[in-house]
Protein backbone atom coordinates (compact mmCIF):
# COMPACT_ATOMS: atom_id res chain seq x y z
CA UNK A 1 0.00 0.00 0.00
CA UNK A 2 1.06 3.54 -0.58
CA UNK A 3 -0.10 6.74 1.04
CA UNK A 4 0.93 10.25 1.94
CA UNK A 5 4.38 10.63 3.45
CA UNK A 6 4.30 12.32 6.86
CA UNK A 7 6.39 15.46 7.17
CA UNK A 8 8.40 15.29 10.41
CA UNK A 9 7.73 18.01 12.93
CA UNK A 10 11.45 18.39 13.66
CA UNK A 11 14.17 19.64 11.34
CA UNK A 12 17.80 18.50 11.41
CA UNK A 13 19.01 21.28 13.73
CA UNK A 14 19.28 19.66 17.16
CA UNK A 15 15.99 17.74 17.29
CA UNK A 16 15.14 15.91 20.53
CA UNK A 17 17.61 13.03 20.51
CA UNK A 18 16.03 9.58 19.95
CA UNK A 19 18.59 8.00 22.31
CA UNK A 20 17.44 10.30 25.13
CA UNK A 21 13.79 9.67 24.27
CA UNK A 22 14.41 5.91 24.48
CA UNK A 23 15.71 6.26 28.05
CA UNK A 24 12.12 6.78 29.23
CA UNK A 25 10.54 3.47 30.29
CA UNK A 26 7.15 5.12 31.04
CA UNK A 27 7.19 3.98 34.66
CA UNK A 28 5.15 6.94 35.94
CA UNK A 29 7.39 8.02 38.83
CA UNK A 30 7.34 11.51 37.33
CA UNK A 31 3.56 11.89 37.45
CA UNK A 32 3.07 12.97 41.11
CA UNK A 33 5.78 15.65 40.78
CA UNK A 34 4.56 17.19 37.51
CA UNK A 35 2.64 20.45 38.13
CA UNK A 36 0.41 20.22 35.06
CA UNK A 37 -0.40 16.55 35.58
CA UNK A 38 -1.33 17.37 39.18
CA UNK A 39 -3.67 20.09 37.90
CA UNK A 40 -5.39 18.26 35.07
CA UNK A 41 -4.54 14.54 35.24
CA UNK A 42 -3.96 14.42 31.47
CA UNK A 43 -1.36 11.95 30.21
CA UNK A 44 -0.27 14.30 27.43
CA UNK A 45 0.42 16.95 30.08
CA UNK A 46 2.87 14.71 31.94
CA UNK A 47 6.59 14.30 31.24
CA UNK A 48 6.25 10.80 29.82
CA UNK A 49 3.30 11.96 27.69
CA UNK A 50 5.33 14.83 26.28
CA UNK A 51 8.22 12.46 25.57
CA UNK A 52 5.79 10.38 23.48
CA UNK A 53 4.92 13.55 21.56
CA UNK A 54 8.61 14.30 21.03
CA UNK A 55 9.05 10.82 19.61
CA UNK A 56 6.02 11.24 17.33
CA UNK A 57 7.52 14.48 16.07
CA UNK A 58 10.25 12.52 14.32
CA UNK A 59 7.60 10.94 12.09
CA UNK A 60 4.57 13.24 11.98
CA UNK A 61 3.71 16.89 11.56
CA UNK A 62 3.35 19.47 14.28
CA UNK A 63 -0.22 20.16 15.29
CA UNK A 64 -1.96 22.67 17.54
CA UNK A 65 -2.74 20.04 20.21
CA UNK A 66 0.90 18.85 20.23
CA UNK A 67 2.21 22.41 20.60
CA UNK A 68 -0.37 23.08 23.32
CA UNK A 69 0.77 20.15 25.45
CA UNK A 70 4.44 21.10 25.01
CA UNK A 71 3.66 24.73 25.86
CA UNK A 72 1.87 23.62 29.03
CA UNK A 73 5.15 22.30 30.45
CA UNK A 74 6.68 24.68 32.99
CA UNK A 75 10.17 23.29 32.44
CA UNK A 76 10.50 22.90 36.21
CA UNK A 77 12.51 19.65 35.89
CA UNK A 78 10.88 18.03 38.92
CA UNK A 79 10.60 14.96 36.71
CA UNK A 80 14.40 14.90 36.39
CA UNK A 81 14.70 14.64 40.17
CA UNK A 82 11.99 11.97 40.38
CA UNK A 83 13.09 9.79 37.44
CA UNK A 84 14.78 6.49 38.47
CA UNK A 85 16.03 5.95 34.91
CA UNK A 86 17.95 9.21 34.63
CA UNK A 87 15.94 10.55 31.70
CA UNK A 88 17.42 13.89 30.63
CA UNK A 89 14.10 15.64 30.17
CA UNK A 90 15.80 19.01 30.57
CA UNK A 91 17.76 18.52 27.34
CA UNK A 92 14.76 17.06 25.55
CA UNK A 93 12.38 19.90 26.34
CA UNK A 94 15.02 22.55 25.58
CA UNK A 95 15.67 21.13 22.10
CA UNK A 96 11.97 20.52 21.46
CA UNK A 97 10.97 24.05 22.36
CA UNK A 98 13.60 25.48 20.03
CA UNK A 99 12.12 23.34 17.25
CA UNK A 100 8.59 24.56 18.00
CA UNK A 101 9.62 28.21 17.88
CA UNK A 102 11.31 27.68 14.50
CA UNK A 103 8.64 25.53 12.89
CA UNK A 104 5.28 26.61 14.33
CA UNK A 105 3.60 29.90 13.51
CA UNK A 106 1.79 31.09 16.60
CA UNK A 107 -1.37 33.19 16.49
CA UNK A 108 -0.73 36.92 16.17
CA UNK A 109 -1.67 37.69 19.77
CA UNK A 110 0.80 35.11 21.11
CA UNK A 111 3.56 36.36 18.84
CA UNK A 112 3.06 39.95 19.95
CA UNK A 113 3.01 38.98 23.64
CA UNK A 114 6.21 36.99 23.37
CA UNK A 115 7.92 39.75 21.40
CA UNK A 116 6.96 42.28 24.07
CA UNK A 117 8.26 40.04 26.86
CA UNK A 118 11.63 39.47 25.20
CA UNK A 119 11.93 43.10 24.19
CA UNK A 120 11.63 44.11 27.86
CA UNK A 121 12.73 41.61 30.49
CA UNK A 122 16.22 40.64 29.19
CA UNK A 123 17.09 44.35 28.85
CA UNK A 124 17.85 45.82 32.30
CA UNK A 125 17.85 49.45 31.13
CA UNK A 126 14.42 49.12 29.55
CA UNK A 127 13.12 47.18 32.53
CA UNK A 128 14.51 49.75 34.95
CA UNK A 129 12.74 52.52 33.01
CA UNK A 130 9.43 50.62 33.07
CA UNK A 131 9.72 49.38 36.66
CA UNK A 132 8.08 52.43 38.33
CA UNK A 133 5.00 51.82 36.18
CA UNK A 134 4.86 48.04 36.65
CA UNK A 135 2.22 48.12 39.38
CA UNK A 136 -0.03 50.12 37.05
CA UNK A 137 0.15 47.45 34.33
CA UNK A 138 -3.08 45.59 33.57
CA UNK A 139 -3.85 42.04 34.63
CA UNK A 140 -1.25 39.55 35.72
CA UNK A 141 1.80 41.77 35.20
CA UNK A 142 0.42 44.42 37.54
CA UNK A 143 -0.46 41.89 40.25
CA UNK A 144 3.04 40.39 40.12
CA UNK A 145 4.80 43.74 40.42
CA UNK A 146 6.99 43.87 43.54
CA UNK A 147 5.95 46.03 46.46
CA UNK A 148 9.60 46.85 46.98
CA UNK A 149 12.15 47.66 44.31
CA UNK A 150 15.87 48.03 44.82
CA UNK A 151 18.09 48.88 41.89
CA UNK A 152 21.65 49.13 43.20
CA UNK A 153 24.74 49.92 41.12
CA UNK A 154 27.47 47.45 42.01
CA UNK A 155 31.18 48.35 41.83
CA UNK A 156 33.07 46.84 38.90
CA UNK A 157 35.34 45.08 41.40
CA UNK A 158 35.30 44.37 45.11
CA UNK A 159 38.51 43.08 46.71
CA UNK A 160 38.37 40.27 49.24
CA UNK A 161 38.23 41.30 52.87
CA UNK A 162 39.08 37.85 54.17
CA UNK A 163 41.97 35.46 53.38
CA UNK A 164 42.31 35.33 49.57
CA UNK A 165 40.73 32.33 47.85
CA UNK A 166 40.56 33.43 44.21
CA UNK A 167 38.51 35.50 41.81
CA UNK A 168 34.86 35.23 40.83
CA UNK A 169 32.78 36.93 38.20
CA UNK A 170 29.37 37.87 39.53
CA UNK A 171 26.35 37.75 37.19
CA UNK A 172 23.79 40.39 38.13
CA UNK A 173 20.81 38.98 36.25
CA UNK A 174 18.13 41.03 34.50
CA UNK A 175 15.10 41.00 36.82
CA UNK A 176 17.38 40.50 39.82
CA UNK A 177 19.44 43.65 39.29
CA UNK A 178 16.38 45.84 38.63
CA UNK A 179 14.03 44.66 41.37
CA UNK A 180 16.40 43.03 43.88
CA UNK A 181 19.62 45.01 43.66
CA UNK A 182 20.01 44.80 47.43
CA UNK A 183 20.24 41.03 47.09
CA UNK A 184 23.11 41.45 44.63
CA UNK A 185 24.88 43.87 46.95
CA UNK A 186 24.55 41.47 49.87
CA UNK A 187 25.83 38.65 47.66
CA UNK A 188 29.04 40.37 46.60
CA UNK A 189 29.72 41.55 50.16
CA UNK A 190 29.33 37.99 51.45
CA UNK A 191 31.68 36.69 48.75
CA UNK A 192 34.26 39.34 49.65
CA UNK A 193 34.01 38.46 53.33
CA UNK A 194 34.82 34.84 52.52
CA UNK A 195 37.96 35.71 50.58
CA UNK A 196 36.80 36.10 47.00
CA UNK A 197 37.83 38.99 44.78
CA UNK A 198 34.55 39.84 43.07
CA UNK A 199 34.35 41.26 39.55
CA UNK A 200 31.15 42.57 37.93
CA UNK A 201 31.70 43.18 34.20
CA UNK A 202 29.71 46.38 33.60
CA UNK A 203 28.97 45.70 29.94
CA UNK A 204 27.28 42.33 30.52
CA UNK A 205 23.52 42.49 29.98
CA UNK A 206 21.84 39.07 29.88
CA UNK A 207 22.72 35.38 30.10
CA UNK A 208 19.81 34.29 27.89
CA UNK A 209 17.98 32.23 30.51
CA UNK A 210 14.46 33.46 29.74
CA UNK A 211 15.01 32.90 26.03
CA UNK A 212 16.63 29.49 26.42
CA UNK A 213 13.88 28.12 28.65
CA UNK A 214 11.20 29.36 26.23
CA UNK A 215 12.79 28.00 23.07
CA UNK A 216 13.90 31.38 21.75
CA UNK A 217 17.32 32.03 20.25
CA UNK A 218 19.83 32.49 23.09
CA UNK A 219 23.20 31.53 21.60
CA UNK A 220 24.31 35.16 21.19
CA UNK A 221 23.67 35.87 24.88
CA UNK A 222 25.55 32.69 25.81
CA UNK A 223 28.60 33.67 23.77
CA UNK A 224 28.62 37.19 25.20
CA UNK A 225 28.39 35.81 28.74
CA UNK A 226 31.24 33.38 28.15
CA UNK A 227 33.44 36.17 26.78
CA UNK A 228 32.68 38.41 29.76
CA UNK A 229 33.27 35.84 32.50
CA UNK A 230 35.46 32.94 31.38
CA UNK A 231 38.67 34.53 32.72
CA UNK A 232 37.61 34.15 36.35
CA UNK A 233 38.12 31.13 38.60
CA UNK A 234 34.37 30.77 39.11
CA UNK A 235 31.20 32.39 37.78
CA UNK A 236 28.74 33.09 40.58
CA UNK A 237 25.03 33.81 40.23
CA UNK A 238 22.25 34.17 42.80
CA UNK A 239 19.25 33.63 40.50
CA UNK A 240 18.36 29.97 39.98
CA UNK A 241 17.09 30.35 36.41
CA UNK A 242 20.25 32.12 35.28
CA UNK A 243 22.45 29.52 36.93
CA UNK A 244 20.70 26.59 35.30
CA UNK A 245 20.94 28.15 31.84
CA UNK A 246 24.66 28.93 32.16
CA UNK A 247 25.40 25.42 33.40
CA UNK A 248 23.66 24.26 30.21
CA UNK A 249 25.80 26.25 27.77
CA UNK A 250 27.78 23.16 26.84
CA UNK A 251 24.60 21.54 25.57
CA UNK A 252 23.34 24.72 23.91
CA UNK A 253 26.56 25.29 21.91
CA UNK A 254 27.55 21.65 21.44
CA UNK A 255 27.43 21.86 17.63
CA UNK A 256 29.39 25.11 17.37
CA UNK A 257 33.01 24.18 16.51
CA UNK A 258 34.36 27.52 17.74
CA UNK A 259 32.41 27.65 21.00
CA UNK A 260 31.62 24.10 22.10
CA UNK A 261 34.80 23.57 24.14
CA UNK A 262 34.72 27.08 25.62
CA UNK A 263 31.06 26.64 26.55
CA UNK A 264 31.67 23.34 28.32
CA UNK A 265 34.65 24.80 30.21
CA UNK A 266 32.63 27.85 31.20
CA UNK A 267 29.66 25.77 32.37
CA UNK A 268 31.94 23.81 34.70
CA UNK A 269 32.88 27.07 36.47
CA UNK A 270 29.32 28.22 37.21
CA UNK A 271 28.24 28.15 40.85
CA UNK A 272 25.09 29.25 42.58
CA UNK A 273 25.90 31.62 45.43
CA UNK A 274 24.82 28.98 47.96
CA UNK A 275 27.28 26.48 46.45
CA UNK A 276 30.34 28.68 46.93
CA UNK A 277 29.61 30.28 50.32
CA UNK A 278 30.63 28.34 53.41
CA UNK A 279 28.41 28.04 56.52
CA UNK A 280 29.40 30.49 59.23
CA UNK A 281 27.88 31.49 62.56
CA UNK A 282 27.31 35.19 63.02
CA UNK A 283 24.84 37.30 64.95
CA UNK A 284 21.51 35.68 65.92
CA UNK A 285 18.58 36.10 63.55
CA UNK A 286 15.54 35.04 65.61
CA UNK A 287 13.14 34.05 62.84
CA UNK A 288 11.12 31.06 61.70
CA UNK A 289 11.59 30.74 57.93
CA UNK A 290 10.12 28.39 55.36
CA UNK A 291 12.58 27.40 52.64
CA UNK A 292 11.17 27.29 49.11
CA UNK A 293 13.11 25.17 46.62
CA UNK A 294 13.36 27.13 43.38
CA UNK A 295 12.88 24.55 40.63
CA UNK A 296 15.89 25.63 38.58
CA UNK A 297 18.06 25.33 41.67
CA UNK A 298 16.72 22.12 43.24
CA UNK A 299 15.79 20.15 40.11
CA UNK A 300 17.79 21.63 37.22
CA UNK A 301 21.00 22.14 39.23
CA UNK A 302 20.53 19.58 41.99
CA UNK A 303 21.29 22.18 44.68
CA UNK A 304 19.12 21.46 47.72
CA UNK A 305 21.26 20.89 50.79
CA UNK A 306 23.77 23.75 50.40
CA UNK A 307 21.32 26.61 51.05
CA UNK A 308 19.85 24.72 53.98
CA UNK A 309 23.32 24.24 55.50
CA UNK A 310 23.97 27.97 55.22
CA UNK A 311 20.66 28.82 56.88
CA UNK A 312 21.01 26.22 59.65
CA UNK A 313 24.35 27.78 60.63
CA UNK A 314 22.62 31.09 61.48
CA UNK A 315 22.06 31.29 65.25
CA UNK A 316 18.43 31.69 66.29
CA UNK A 317 17.05 30.82 62.86
CA UNK A 318 14.44 28.04 62.69
CA UNK A 319 14.11 26.40 59.30
CA UNK A 320 10.80 24.74 58.39
CA UNK A 321 9.78 22.80 55.29
CA UNK A 322 6.51 23.20 53.34
CA UNK A 323 4.43 20.33 52.01
CA UNK A 324 4.86 19.34 48.35
CA UNK A 325 8.23 21.08 48.09
CA UNK A 326 8.86 19.59 44.64
CA UNK A 327 5.82 21.19 42.95
CA UNK A 328 6.57 24.41 41.04
CA UNK A 329 5.22 27.76 42.22
CA UNK A 330 4.08 28.59 38.68
CA UNK A 331 6.52 31.37 37.92
CA UNK A 332 8.80 29.37 35.61
CA UNK A 333 10.45 32.09 33.54
CA UNK A 334 7.76 33.62 31.34
CA UNK A 335 5.18 30.92 32.11
CA UNK A 336 3.12 33.08 34.47
CA UNK A 337 2.75 35.63 31.67
CA UNK A 338 1.89 33.26 28.81
CA UNK A 339 -0.08 30.69 30.87
CA UNK A 340 -1.58 32.89 33.62
CA UNK A 341 -4.46 30.61 34.68
CA UNK A 342 -2.33 27.51 35.33
CA UNK A 343 0.37 29.66 36.92
CA UNK A 344 -2.17 31.26 39.26
CA UNK A 345 -3.47 27.88 40.43
CA UNK A 346 0.05 26.73 41.19
CA UNK A 347 0.94 30.05 42.81
CA UNK A 348 -1.99 29.87 45.21
CA UNK A 349 -1.17 26.27 46.07
CA UNK A 350 2.47 27.12 46.77
CA UNK A 351 1.63 30.22 48.82
CA UNK A 352 -0.86 28.24 50.93
CA UNK A 353 1.71 25.50 51.60
CA UNK A 354 4.32 28.04 52.70
CA UNK A 355 1.89 30.03 54.84
CA UNK A 356 0.66 26.84 56.50
CA UNK A 357 4.13 26.35 58.02
CA UNK A 358 3.51 29.34 60.29
CA UNK A 359 6.79 30.89 59.20
CA UNK A 360 7.64 34.56 59.72
CA UNK A 361 9.19 34.72 56.26
CA UNK A 362 9.89 32.65 53.16
CA UNK A 363 13.38 32.14 51.75
CA UNK A 364 13.67 31.63 47.98
CA UNK A 365 16.74 31.84 45.72
CA UNK A 366 15.09 33.08 42.53
CA UNK A 367 13.48 36.44 41.72
CA UNK A 368 10.57 34.96 39.78
CA UNK A 369 9.67 32.71 42.70
CA UNK A 370 9.91 35.63 45.12
CA UNK A 371 7.53 37.75 43.05
CA UNK A 372 5.09 34.87 42.52
CA UNK A 373 4.95 33.78 46.16
CA UNK A 374 4.61 37.31 47.51
CA UNK A 375 1.85 38.15 45.03
CA UNK A 376 -0.23 35.07 45.84
CA UNK A 377 0.24 35.38 49.59
CA UNK A 378 -1.03 38.94 49.19
CA UNK A 379 -4.04 37.75 47.17
CA UNK A 380 -4.78 35.30 49.98
CA UNK A 381 -4.85 38.28 52.34
CA UNK A 382 -1.62 37.41 54.15
CA UNK A 383 1.44 39.53 53.44
CA UNK A 384 4.69 37.67 54.06
CA UNK A 385 8.28 38.71 53.58
CA UNK A 386 10.11 36.73 50.89
CA UNK A 387 13.88 36.85 51.33
CA UNK A 388 16.83 35.59 49.35
CA UNK A 389 19.32 33.44 51.33
CA UNK A 390 21.85 36.27 50.89
CA UNK A 391 19.56 38.66 52.76
CA UNK A 392 19.28 36.30 55.74
CA UNK A 393 23.05 35.73 55.79
CA UNK A 394 23.62 39.49 55.52
CA UNK A 395 21.55 40.05 58.67
CA UNK A 396 23.72 37.57 60.53
CA UNK A 397 27.20 38.02 59.08
CA UNK A 398 27.25 41.63 57.88
CA UNK A 399 25.00 43.31 60.42
CA UNK A 400 27.91 45.08 62.04
C-alpha positions in Angstrom: 0.0 0.0 0.0 1.1 3.5 -0.6 -0.1 6.7 1.0 0.9 10.3 1.9 4.4 10.6 3.5 4.3 12.3 6.9 6.4 15.5 7.2 8.4 15.3 10.4 7.7 18.0 12.9 11.4 18.4 13.7 14.2 19.6 11.3 17.8 18.5 11.4 19.0 21.3 13.7 19.3 19.7 17.2 16.0 17.7 17.3 15.1 15.9 20.5 17.6 13.0 20.5 16.0 9.6 20.0 18.6 8.0 22.3 17.4 10.3 25.1 13.8 9.7 24.3 14.4 5.9 24.5 15.7 6.3 28.0 12.1 6.8 29.2 10.5 3.5 30.3 7.2 5.1 31.0 7.2 4.0 34.7 5.2 6.9 35.9 7.4 8.0 38.8 7.3 11.5 37.3 3.6 11.9 37.5 3.1 13.0 41.1 5.8 15.6 40.8 4.6 17.2 37.5 2.6 20.4 38.1 0.4 20.2 35.1 -0.4 16.6 35.6 -1.3 17.4 39.2 -3.7 20.1 37.9 -5.4 18.3 35.1 -4.5 14.5 35.2 -4.0 14.4 31.5 -1.4 11.9 30.2 -0.3 14.3 27.4 0.4 16.9 30.1 2.9 14.7 31.9 6.6 14.3 31.2 6.2 10.8 29.8 3.3 12.0 27.7 5.3 14.8 26.3 8.2 12.5 25.6 5.8 10.4 23.5 4.9 13.6 21.6 8.6 14.3 21.0 9.1 10.8 19.6 6.0 11.2 17.3 7.5 14.5 16.1 10.3 12.5 14.3 7.6 10.9 12.1 4.6 13.2 12.0 3.7 16.9 11.6 3.4 19.5 14.3 -0.2 20.2 15.3 -2.0 22.7 17.5 -2.7 20.0 20.2 0.9 18.8 20.2 2.2 22.4 20.6 -0.4 23.1 23.3 0.8 20.2 25.5 4.4 21.1 25.0 3.7 24.7 25.9 1.9 23.6 29.0 5.2 22.3 30.4 6.7 24.7 33.0 10.2 23.3 32.4 10.5 22.9 36.2 12.5 19.7 35.9 10.9 18.0 38.9 10.6 15.0 36.7 14.4 14.9 36.4 14.7 14.6 40.2 12.0 12.0 40.4 13.1 9.8 37.4 14.8 6.5 38.5 16.0 6.0 34.9 18.0 9.2 34.6 15.9 10.5 31.7 17.4 13.9 30.6 14.1 15.6 30.2 15.8 19.0 30.6 17.8 18.5 27.3 14.8 17.1 25.5 12.4 19.9 26.3 15.0 22.5 25.6 15.7 21.1 22.1 12.0 20.5 21.5 11.0 24.1 22.4 13.6 25.5 20.0 12.1 23.3 17.2 8.6 24.6 18.0 9.6 28.2 17.9 11.3 27.7 14.5 8.6 25.5 12.9 5.3 26.6 14.3 3.6 29.9 13.5 1.8 31.1 16.6 -1.4 33.2 16.5 -0.7 36.9 16.2 -1.7 37.7 19.8 0.8 35.1 21.1 3.6 36.4 18.8 3.1 40.0 20.0 3.0 39.0 23.6 6.2 37.0 23.4 7.9 39.8 21.4 7.0 42.3 24.1 8.3 40.0 26.9 11.6 39.5 25.2 11.9 43.1 24.2 11.6 44.1 27.9 12.7 41.6 30.5 16.2 40.6 29.2 17.1 44.3 28.8 17.8 45.8 32.3 17.8 49.4 31.1 14.4 49.1 29.6 13.1 47.2 32.5 14.5 49.8 35.0 12.7 52.5 33.0 9.4 50.6 33.1 9.7 49.4 36.7 8.1 52.4 38.3 5.0 51.8 36.2 4.9 48.0 36.7 2.2 48.1 39.4 0.0 50.1 37.0 0.1 47.5 34.3 -3.1 45.6 33.6 -3.8 42.0 34.6 -1.3 39.6 35.7 1.8 41.8 35.2 0.4 44.4 37.5 -0.5 41.9 40.3 3.0 40.4 40.1 4.8 43.7 40.4 7.0 43.9 43.5 6.0 46.0 46.5 9.6 46.9 47.0 12.2 47.7 44.3 15.9 48.0 44.8 18.1 48.9 41.9 21.7 49.1 43.2 24.7 49.9 41.1 27.5 47.4 42.0 31.2 48.3 41.8 33.1 46.8 38.9 35.3 45.1 41.4 35.3 44.4 45.1 38.5 43.1 46.7 38.4 40.3 49.2 38.2 41.3 52.9 39.1 37.8 54.2 42.0 35.5 53.4 42.3 35.3 49.6 40.7 32.3 47.8 40.6 33.4 44.2 38.5 35.5 41.8 34.9 35.2 40.8 32.8 36.9 38.2 29.4 37.9 39.5 26.4 37.8 37.2 23.8 40.4 38.1 20.8 39.0 36.2 18.1 41.0 34.5 15.1 41.0 36.8 17.4 40.5 39.8 19.4 43.7 39.3 16.4 45.8 38.6 14.0 44.7 41.4 16.4 43.0 43.9 19.6 45.0 43.7 20.0 44.8 47.4 20.2 41.0 47.1 23.1 41.5 44.6 24.9 43.9 46.9 24.5 41.5 49.9 25.8 38.6 47.7 29.0 40.4 46.6 29.7 41.5 50.2 29.3 38.0 51.4 31.7 36.7 48.8 34.3 39.3 49.7 34.0 38.5 53.3 34.8 34.8 52.5 38.0 35.7 50.6 36.8 36.1 47.0 37.8 39.0 44.8 34.6 39.8 43.1 34.4 41.3 39.5 31.2 42.6 37.9 31.7 43.2 34.2 29.7 46.4 33.6 29.0 45.7 29.9 27.3 42.3 30.5 23.5 42.5 30.0 21.8 39.1 29.9 22.7 35.4 30.1 19.8 34.3 27.9 18.0 32.2 30.5 14.5 33.5 29.7 15.0 32.9 26.0 16.6 29.5 26.4 13.9 28.1 28.6 11.2 29.4 26.2 12.8 28.0 23.1 13.9 31.4 21.7 17.3 32.0 20.3 19.8 32.5 23.1 23.2 31.5 21.6 24.3 35.2 21.2 23.7 35.9 24.9 25.6 32.7 25.8 28.6 33.7 23.8 28.6 37.2 25.2 28.4 35.8 28.7 31.2 33.4 28.2 33.4 36.2 26.8 32.7 38.4 29.8 33.3 35.8 32.5 35.5 32.9 31.4 38.7 34.5 32.7 37.6 34.2 36.4 38.1 31.1 38.6 34.4 30.8 39.1 31.2 32.4 37.8 28.7 33.1 40.6 25.0 33.8 40.2 22.3 34.2 42.8 19.3 33.6 40.5 18.4 30.0 40.0 17.1 30.4 36.4 20.3 32.1 35.3 22.5 29.5 36.9 20.7 26.6 35.3 20.9 28.1 31.8 24.7 28.9 32.2 25.4 25.4 33.4 23.7 24.3 30.2 25.8 26.2 27.8 27.8 23.2 26.8 24.6 21.5 25.6 23.3 24.7 23.9 26.6 25.3 21.9 27.5 21.7 21.4 27.4 21.9 17.6 29.4 25.1 17.4 33.0 24.2 16.5 34.4 27.5 17.7 32.4 27.7 21.0 31.6 24.1 22.1 34.8 23.6 24.1 34.7 27.1 25.6 31.1 26.6 26.6 31.7 23.3 28.3 34.7 24.8 30.2 32.6 27.9 31.2 29.7 25.8 32.4 31.9 23.8 34.7 32.9 27.1 36.5 29.3 28.2 37.2 28.2 28.2 40.8 25.1 29.2 42.6 25.9 31.6 45.4 24.8 29.0 48.0 27.3 26.5 46.4 30.3 28.7 46.9 29.6 30.3 50.3 30.6 28.3 53.4 28.4 28.0 56.5 29.4 30.5 59.2 27.9 31.5 62.6 27.3 35.2 63.0 24.8 37.3 64.9 21.5 35.7 65.9 18.6 36.1 63.6 15.5 35.0 65.6 13.1 34.0 62.8 11.1 31.1 61.7 11.6 30.7 57.9 10.1 28.4 55.4 12.6 27.4 52.6 11.2 27.3 49.1 13.1 25.2 46.6 13.4 27.1 43.4 12.9 24.5 40.6 15.9 25.6 38.6 18.1 25.3 41.7 16.7 22.1 43.2 15.8 20.2 40.1 17.8 21.6 37.2 21.0 22.1 39.2 20.5 19.6 42.0 21.3 22.2 44.7 19.1 21.5 47.7 21.3 20.9 50.8 23.8 23.7 50.4 21.3 26.6 51.0 19.9 24.7 54.0 23.3 24.2 55.5 24.0 28.0 55.2 20.7 28.8 56.9 21.0 26.2 59.7 24.3 27.8 60.6 22.6 31.1 61.5 22.1 31.3 65.3 18.4 31.7 66.3 17.0 30.8 62.9 14.4 28.0 62.7 14.1 26.4 59.3 10.8 24.7 58.4 9.8 22.8 55.3 6.5 23.2 53.3 4.4 20.3 52.0 4.9 19.3 48.4 8.2 21.1 48.1 8.9 19.6 44.6 5.8 21.2 43.0 6.6 24.4 41.0 5.2 27.8 42.2 4.1 28.6 38.7 6.5 31.4 37.9 8.8 29.4 35.6 10.5 32.1 33.5 7.8 33.6 31.3 5.2 30.9 32.1 3.1 33.1 34.5 2.8 35.6 31.7 1.9 33.3 28.8 -0.1 30.7 30.9 -1.6 32.9 33.6 -4.5 30.6 34.7 -2.3 27.5 35.3 0.4 29.7 36.9 -2.2 31.3 39.3 -3.5 27.9 40.4 0.1 26.7 41.2 0.9 30.0 42.8 -2.0 29.9 45.2 -1.2 26.3 46.1 2.5 27.1 46.8 1.6 30.2 48.8 -0.9 28.2 50.9 1.7 25.5 51.6 4.3 28.0 52.7 1.9 30.0 54.8 0.7 26.8 56.5 4.1 26.4 58.0 3.5 29.3 60.3 6.8 30.9 59.2 7.6 34.6 59.7 9.2 34.7 56.3 9.9 32.7 53.2 13.4 32.1 51.7 13.7 31.6 48.0 16.7 31.8 45.7 15.1 33.1 42.5 13.5 36.4 41.7 10.6 35.0 39.8 9.7 32.7 42.7 9.9 35.6 45.1 7.5 37.8 43.0 5.1 34.9 42.5 5.0 33.8 46.2 4.6 37.3 47.5 1.9 38.1 45.0 -0.2 35.1 45.8 0.2 35.4 49.6 -1.0 38.9 49.2 -4.0 37.7 47.2 -4.8 35.3 50.0 -4.9 38.3 52.3 -1.6 37.4 54.1 1.4 39.5 53.4 4.7 37.7 54.1 8.3 38.7 53.6 10.1 36.7 50.9 13.9 36.9 51.3 16.8 35.6 49.3 19.3 33.4 51.3 21.8 36.3 50.9 19.6 38.7 52.8 19.3 36.3 55.7 23.0 35.7 55.8 23.6 39.5 55.5 21.6 40.1 58.7 23.7 37.6 60.5 27.2 38.0 59.1 27.3 41.6 57.9 25.0 43.3 60.4 27.9 45.1 62.0 
